[in-house]
Structure formats: C-alpha cells, structure tokens
Amino acid sequence: MLGWFLRIVIFLLIAEHIIISWGPDIINAIASRYSGQEVEVVKKDPDRKSILEKTYEKIKDFLEELRK
C-alpha cells in the first residue's frame, strides 16, 4: 500500500515538473503547427518553479550553509 502511494506521489511530482517546465513550449508548438504561423498562446513565467526545483534549491542552499 505504501509502495503504491509513493509511486503516485513521485508520478505527480514528475508530471507537475514537466507541465511547469515545458508545458507552455509544447502548447505553443502545437498551436503554431495547426495555425501555420508562429503564435504564442501561453506565456512562460520565468519565476515559476516546480516543487522539485524549489526542493533542489533549498537542499543546495542548506548544503552550502553546512560547508561554511
């Protein structure tokens, strides 16, 4: 039971990372292909980060503090 729960959580974290990181690029590419010209349907927010990216940065900062 715990194994299934962990798999679902990992799957959701990876899906959220993919949607936030590459979602706007994929949507704009599909829209551009179907419209026949370069269009921007969704703008990518450079400040928006996924849970995995935020966690990575916190761990990185924590380890840097330990080194000092």
Secondary structure, DSSP 8 states (H G I E B T S, - for coil): -HHHHHHHHHHHHHHHHHHHHHHHHHHHHHHHHHHSS---SS---TT---HHHHHHHHHHHHHHHHH-
